[in-house]
Amino acid sequence: MKRCAGSTRQLSRLSRLTRCAKPALQYLTVSLLVLPGRLAPAAEVQRIISLAPSVTETVFALGLGDRLVGVSVYCDYPPEAERIDRVGTFLTPNVEAIVAKRPDVVIAVPTPGNQGSVQALRRLGLQVVLVDPNTVAEIKESLLTIGRELGHEEAARALVARIDARIAAVQERLDDAPVRKVLMVVGQTPLVAVGTGTFQDELIRMAHGDNLAARAGGSWPRLSIEFAIAAAPQVIIDTSMGNEEQTGAAPAMDFWKAFPTIPAVHDGHVYGYKAYQVLRPGPRIAEAFEAFARFIHPERFVDGQHG
C-alpha cells in the first residue's frame, strides 16, 4: 500500500499545481495499483463502468466498448465514448448514478477525492478494480489486468504485442541518435513540467532525450522561466497548447517567443502538442513514444512513415 499512498500524494500535489495552470492538466489521469476484487466470472462481465479516460481507451482497444454503460466526464476517446452516459469524474464519481447502471464491474483510479465513493460502492456490493501504471511496463501490465478481469486476456496480450512491436520499430530508427535536451511542460502559468517518476519522463529518455525538468525534483515540478532559460533545452514539448488534430509551433510560440535565447526557440524546435495519448497511461503509449521521438529526432522520420 506504500505505492498507493505515494501515488495519491503525487496526484494531490498535481491537483494543487493545476489550479492556476492551463486546462491541459485536467486530462492527466493517474491510475493506481490493481487491488483484488470480488469479480463475477469473466463470462458474466457484460456491463462495465470506467472512471478514467485511460481505462475507457483500454476497454475500447480490447473491442469491448459496447459493454460500457457509464464513463467519467473526461472520457472523450475514441469519439464513440462521447455518447456514453456520464457518471461523475475520476475525482468525484457519482455513486447513485453508478449503482443505477447495475454494472458487473467498475474500473476506477484511487484519488484523494474518490476514496469514500470507492468504499461506498464496495459496501453496496459492487466490484471495483483499481490499476496503477506509473511506468511503461506497468501500463502494459494494466492492459493485461483489465483484459484478464473482463475475460479477454488474449485480446489484451495481442494489444500489448502490437504496442511492443511499434515501440521496437521506433527504437530501431533512433539507433545511435544523439541525446538532446528536452523540456516538456503541461502548463505555462505557472510553468509546470514533466519530472521524474512519470511515464512521460521514461518515454523522453527512451527517445534519446535528456529530460531537463527531472533535475528539479518531483513528478510535476513548478519551474521558473529562469530555469528554462538556463537549462537551454534543444526541444520544447508544450502540451498546454495545440490540439489533437494539428501539431504546430504557432500557439506555443505565443508564449515562448519572448525567450529567443533558448535554443529550442531560435532553432524552431518548439512543439505545441495537446494530444492526450502523451498524457494518459493507456493503450496509445506507442503513439506517444513515436510522437516524442519525432519531436526530439525529426531527422530520423524524413520518409513520413510511422514506426
N, C-alpha and C positions, 0 to 999 in steps of 0.2 A: 504493500500500500504506500510505500515511500514515494514511488514514482508517480502514483496518482496524486498525492499531495503536492509534489513538486510541480507537476503539470498544471494543477489547479492554481497554484500561486503564480505561475507564468501567465496564465490566461487572465487572472485578476489584474496583474500589473499591466498587461497589454490593454485591457479594458480602460484602465485609468489613463494611459497614454493616448488612446484614441478619442477621448472626449474632446480634445482640441485639434485632432488631426483630420485630414481629408477622409471622405467616406469610404475609400477603398478598404480600410482595415476592418469594417464591419463584416466583410465577407470572409475574413480569415477564420477557419474553423480548426480547433484543436480537438482531436478525438482521443479518448482515453482507453486504458488497457482493458482487455476482454475479461469480464467477470463471469463466472459460471452462473447460468440462469436455469430456470425450470422449463426449458423449451419443450413444446409438444414435439412428437416425432416429426422429422423434416417433411414427410409427405403431407402433413396436415397444415404446413405453413402456407396459407393462401392469402392472408390479409396482413400486410406489412405497413408499419408506420416508421418513417425516417425522421429523425430530429436534427439532421445536419446535412448541409449540401454535399459534403464528400460521401456520405452514406447513400444519399439519393442517387448520386452519379454511379456508385458501385452497384446498386440494385439494378439500375438500367443497363449497365455494362454487362451484367450477368443475364440479361434478357428477361428480367422479372419486373419491369416497370409497370406492367398491367396489374400487378398484385399490390401496388402501393395504394393505400386508401387514405393516407394523410402524410403531409410533409411539413417541414418548418417554413417560415416566412421567406427565408433567403434561398430556398431550393429553386434554382432557376435554370438548371442544366441537367439533361438536354431540354430543348424547348417544350417537350411533352410534359415535363414536370410542372410547368406553369398552370396546367389545367387541373392539377390535383388539389384537393381541399387542404387548406392551411390549418395546422393545429398548434399554433404558437411559434415561438422562436426556439433556437437551441439553448438560449439562456433562460427563457421563461416559457416552457411548454404549457399548454392548456390541458390540464388533467381531465376536465369534464369533456372536452371535445375529443380527446384521445379515447377515453372509455366508451364514448358513444359510437366510435368506429368499430368496436369489437375486434381489435387486432389480435392475431395469433402471436405476434412478436412486435416489440418496439425496439428499434436500434437507435441508441442515443449517445451523447457525449457528456461526461460529467463536467460541469462548470460550477463556479461558486453560486450561481443563481438557480440551478435546476436540481440541486441535491434533494431538496424537500419534495419536489414533484416526482423524481425518480423513486424515492422511498414510498410516496403515496401510491404510485402505480403498482409497485410490488406488493404493498399491503392489500391492494384491491385484487391481487391475484394475477396481474398482468406480467408477462415475461419480458424482461428488459435485458438487452445485450449492450455492453459498452466496449468500445475499442479505442486503442491509443497508439496510433502511428506517429512517432516523432522523427523517424529516420526512414530512408528509402526502403531498407529491409523490413522495417515494421509496417510500412504502408502495404507492401506486398503481402505480408503475413495477415494484415487486417482484411485484405481482399479474400484470402483463403478462409479466414474465420467466418466472415459474413456468408461466403458461399457454402461453407460446411453447415452453418446453422440454418440456412434456408434450403438445404437439401440439394445444392448444386455445386458440390465441391469440384467436380470435373470441369465445369464451366469456369470456375474460379482459377483452377490450375492452368487452363488454356489461356485465360486472360493474363495471368502472370507471365506465362511463357512468351506471349506477344510483347509484353512490356519489356522483358529481358532482351528479346531479340532487337527491339528498336533501340534500346539503350546501347546495346553492343555495337550496332551499326553506326551510331553517332560517335561512340568512343573510338571506333576504327578511324573515322575521319579526323579525330583530334590527336591521333598518334604523333608524338614528337612536337606537338604545338607548344609554343612558349606560354608561360604563366603570365597573365595580365591582371593588373589591379582593378578590382571591381567594387563599386558601391551600389547596393540595392536598397532603395528607400520605398517605404509603404505609406509615408505621409510627409508633407512638406512643411506644414505649420502646426505643430513643431516638426522638425526633421527627425523622423523615426525610421530606423534602418533595420535590416535583417542581420541579426547577430549570430552567436553560437547556439548550438543545441536545436537548430531548426533544420528541416529537410531542405529548405532553400539554400542554407549555408553549405550543406553537403552537395547539392546539385552544382553550385558555383564551383566548388573545388573539383568535382568530377569533370567539369567543363574547362579545366585548366585555368581557373580564376583564383585570385587571392582576394578573399572577402575582407575588405578593409575594416568594416564595422565590427568584425569579430574581435578586433583588438580593444574595442571599447568595453567589452564585457557585457554579459547578459544576452538574452534571446532577441529582445527588441529595444536596443539602446536608443535613447534620445541624444542626438548629436548636435553640436553647434556647427554653423556654417564654416567657422574657422577650422574645425576638424576636417571637414570635407575638402577645404582648400589645401590644407597642409598635407593631407593624405594623398592628394594628386591622383585620383582614380583615372585610369585609362578608359574605363567603360562605366557608364551610369545607367542603371535599370530603374526607372521610376514607375512603380505600379500605382501611384496615386493619379496618374494621368493616362490618356489614351482610352481605348475601348477594345472589346473582344474582336471586333471586325477589322480594325486597322491598327497597325503598329507604326508609329512615327515619332519624330522628334519635336514637331511643332508645338503640341500642347505642353510638353515637359519643358521645352526651351523658354517658354514664357517666364519660368522661374529661374532656370539655370543660366540664361544668357547674361545675367547680372554678374556672373563669376567667370569671365573669359580666360582667366589664368589656369583654370582646371583643365588638364589635358583632354579629358573626355568632351569638354565643351568646345574648345577651339579646334579639335580634330573631328568633330561631328559624330561622336560615339555616345550620344545621349538618346536613350530609347524610352518613350512613353508607352507602357505596355500594361494596360489594366485588363489582363486576361486571367481568369480565376483559376486556370489549371496550375499557375505558378504559386497560387496561394492556398490551394486546397489539397490536403493529403489523401488523394483518391486515385482513381484508375487512369487519370490523364497525366500521371507522373512522367511517363516517357516523353509526351509532348512538351511538358515543362522543361525537361532536361534539354531537349533539342532547341527550344527557344533560347535558353541560356547559352547553349553552345553557339548558336547563330549570332547572338549579340556579342559574345566575347571573341569569337573567331569567325567572322563572316567570310574571310578568305577561304575557309575550308568548305564553303557551301555555294561556290560560284556557279555550279551547274543547276542550281534551283531544285534539285531532288531532295526528298526527305530521307532522313536516316543515312 
